[in-house]
Amino acid sequence: MWPFGGKRRIETERLTLRLPLQSDYAAWTELRRGSADFLQPWEPTWAADHLARRAFANRVYWAARAVRTGTALPLFLVRRDDQVLLGAITLDNIRRGPAQAGTLGYWVGQPYARHGYMREALQAVVHHAFTVLDLSRLEAACLPENAASRGVLEKCGFKYEGVAQSYLQINGRWRNHVLYANLRGDRRGRTDIG
């Protein structure tokens, strides 16, 4: 089944969420390069060829294959009014059967941060995951000090679930992450953290 419910994209008020294309290379590279200082504190260390055309081509190939196999839904955020690439959101590690779950990861270029784009994209992907993909649980993790990421998750209905010790290598170091989840038909109530 095509993961878009017969369409090839998800549309929101200001965004088109779609698979990456080979023709996105220049815009993606420019955005990642220009936002490197903004992004790198929150991401795994970039490989030496991170911005290379071949590495990008491999990402596009992986995205198409992941959609075909139903294991991930990697999407670029494109502003509808001028077709500018703003960032990306990926629903990855899609697990079927008893779990019906997936893991979300996302990034936005520095010029487009704090304009509500990621919130809009995240809300659309959550809705899509629950209604079209029939998932029951969405998970996300971020560094404890990443207030922007924690804020967008909480505004989109994710609730804090705990801390994973040495969860991922970020910027060259094993780092603890705070864990969040959003459940379809969530009945857990508010979960405040101190």
C-alpha positions in Angstrom: 0.0 0.0 0.0 1.3 3.4 -0.9 1.9 5.2 2.5 0.1 8.4 1.4 -3.3 6.8 1.0 -3.3 7.1 -2.8 -1.6 10.5 -3.0 2.1 11.1 -3.3 2.4 13.8 -0.6 0.9 15.3 2.5 -0.4 18.9 2.2 -0.7 21.3 5.2 -1.7 24.9 5.2 1.8 26.1 4.4 3.7 23.0 3.5 4.0 20.1 1.2 5.6 17.0 2.8 7.1 14.8 0.1 9.8 12.3 -0.6 13.3 13.7 -1.4 14.2 13.8 -5.1 17.6 13.8 -6.7 16.8 17.4 -7.9 16.7 18.5 -4.2 20.5 18.1 -3.9 21.5 21.8 -4.3 18.8 23.1 -2.0 19.4 20.4 0.6 23.2 20.9 0.6 22.9 24.7 0.8 20.4 24.5 3.7 22.5 21.9 5.7 25.8 23.7 5.1 24.3 27.1 6.0 22.6 25.6 9.2 25.6 23.4 10.3 26.4 25.3 13.5 22.7 25.3 14.4 22.1 21.6 13.7 25.4 19.9 14.7 24.9 20.2 18.5 21.8 18.1 18.2 22.8 15.5 15.5 25.2 12.6 15.1 28.6 13.7 13.8 28.4 14.2 10.1 30.4 11.8 8.0 33.2 13.4 5.9 31.0 13.0 2.8 27.7 14.1 4.4 27.2 16.9 1.9 28.5 15.0 -1.1 26.2 14.4 -4.1 26.8 10.6 -3.9 25.8 10.6 -0.2 22.6 12.5 -1.1 21.8 10.1 -3.9 22.1 7.3 -1.5 19.7 9.1 0.9 17.2 9.4 -2.0 17.6 5.8 -2.9 17.1 4.7 0.7 14.0 6.9 1.0 12.3 5.3 -2.0 13.2 1.8 -0.8 12.0 2.5 2.7 8.7 3.6 1.4 8.4 0.6 -0.8 9.1 -1.8 2.0 7.0 0.1 4.5 9.8 0.6 7.0 10.0 4.4 7.0 8.4 7.5 5.6 11.2 10.1 5.0 9.7 13.5 4.0 11.1 16.9 3.0 9.3 20.0 4.2 8.7 22.3 1.2 7.0 25.7 1.7 4.0 25.7 -0.7 4.1 29.4 -1.7 7.7 29.4 -3.1 8.8 25.7 -3.1 11.7 26.4 -0.6 13.1 23.4 1.2 12.8 24.0 5.0 13.9 20.8 6.6 12.9 17.1 6.9 10.8 14.8 9.1 11.2 11.0 9.0 8.8 8.4 10.5 11.3 5.5 10.8 11.6 2.1 12.3 7.9 1.4 11.5 7.0 -1.8 13.3 3.8 -3.7 12.4 2.0 -6.5 14.1 1.5 -6.2 17.9 3.5 -2.9 18.1 2.0 -0.8 15.3 4.6 1.9 16.1 7.2 4.1 14.6 9.9 6.6 15.6 10.0 10.2 14.5 13.1 12.3 13.8 13.2 15.8 12.3 15.3 18.9 11.6 14.7 22.4 10.3 17.1 24.8 8.7 18.2 27.7 11.0 16.4 30.4 8.9 13.1 28.6 9.3 13.3 27.7 13.0 10.7 29.2 15.4 8.2 29.9 12.6 5.9 27.0 13.4 6.8 24.9 10.4 8.0 21.9 12.3 4.9 21.9 14.5 2.7 22.0 11.4 4.7 19.2 9.8 4.7 17.1 13.0 1.0 17.4 13.5 0.4 16.4 9.9 2.6 13.3 10.1 1.1 12.3 13.4 -2.4 12.5 11.9 -1.2 10.6 8.8 0.5 7.9 10.9 -2.7 7.3 13.0 -5.3 7.6 10.2 -3.6 6.4 7.0 -0.8 4.1 8.3 -2.9 2.8 11.2 -0.1 3.1 13.7 -0.9 3.1 17.4 2.2 4.6 18.9 4.7 7.2 17.8 8.0 7.7 19.7 10.5 10.5 19.6 13.7 11.3 21.6 15.8 14.5 22.1 18.5 15.8 24.2 17.2 17.0 27.6 18.5 20.6 27.0 16.9 20.9 23.5 14.0 23.0 24.7 12.8 23.8 21.2 12.4 20.1 20.3 10.8 19.2 23.6 8.4 22.1 23.2 7.3 21.1 19.7 6.7 17.5 20.8 4.6 18.6 23.8 2.6 21.0 21.6 1.9 18.1 19.3 0.5 15.8 22.0 3.6 13.9 22.9 4.1 13.0 26.5 7.3 12.6 28.4 8.0 9.0 29.3 11.5 8.9 30.8 15.2 9.1 30.1 17.2 6.7 28.0 20.8 6.5 29.2 23.5 6.8 26.4 20.8 6.6 23.8 22.6 8.0 20.8 26.0 9.4 19.8 25.4 13.1 19.3 28.1 15.4 18.1 30.7 12.7 18.9 29.5 11.8 22.4 27.1 9.2 23.9 24.2 11.3 25.2 21.2 10.6 27.3 17.9 11.4 25.7 14.4 12.2 27.0 11.8 10.0 25.5 8.3 11.1 24.3 5.4 9.2 22.9 2.1 10.0 21.3 -0.6 7.3 21.4 -3.6 7.1 19.1 -6.6 7.7 21.4 -4.3 8.7 24.3 -5.9 8.3 27.7 -2.8 8.8 29.9 -3.7 12.4 30.9 -1.1 15.1 31.3 2.4 14.0 32.3 4.3 16.9 33.9 8.0 16.8 34.3 10.1 18.9 36.6 
